[in-house]
Amino acid sequence: MAFFSKKTESVPTEVDFSRLPKHIAIIMDGNGRWAKKRSRPRTVGHAAGAENFRTIATYCKEIGIDYLTVYAFSTENWKRPADEVGAIMGLLKKYLLEAIGQMERDRVKMEFFGDLSLLAPELRELCERTREISRHYEGCQVNICLNYGGRDELVRAAQAFAQDCIDGRADPNHLSQEQFGGYLFSKGIPDPDLVIRPSGELRLSNFLLWQSAYAEFYFTDVLWPDFSKEELHRAIASYQNRNRRFGGV
Ligand code: FPP
């Protein structure tokens, strides 16, 4: 069931911290409009969005969310002007450098969903280093979707499965959903319980298509840089008021 509130203030914020979603996924949308409202370049909006990501990721860890997955750059985002793409990549680089510096203290496990081969070598190397250093950390896991597309992920999975069939490692007549899930970037990670999209858009935009099959959705017109801890509480409270049946009664 989708949820959309124009009057966000009217949505309750009381969260039951003993029943939190295990996995929250966020489409960090609205940075451009946030900047436009302030007559600033779009890149300023992305910088504010990156700052808010830090705040929300830290808070998710503090309250005990096990997995946080964020959509940072899609397979379609390359169509944006080069300076905007460059600014987003620069923000990611800055974030990863800081994260590496604080990893011993934060102990957040970092993963990346997407085809990293198209990234600049320096950024790709930072992603790989971050993943490697944090590999054994337990607690919150942050997955950054980077050059990620849900359809691209499914096509890659189908190709890898077909190759395994050709090589005799898999049998096309025996493929379970669990087995297919093992070919996705999200291998080994539980599906998101709650998918949040700020900024008023009511679509998935190629985000976690397979994994969102039974997710609860929360939409709000608040723009991502303004999506505060209180907004997160609203999203979680809304999630906690749903009746999840997973196709049952
Ligand atoms: C969507 O808003 C946002 C993006 C495509 C980029 C998101 C990137 C960041 C928040 C910065 C880097 C991330 C990390 C993890 C450090 P939009 O530009 O489509 O906004 P609009 O719809 O208002 O134009």
Residues whose N, C-alpha, C, O or C-beta is under 5 A from the ligand:
A	BS01	FPP	M28 D29 G30 N31 G32 R33 W34 H46 G49 A50 F53 Y71 A72 I88 L91 L92 Y95
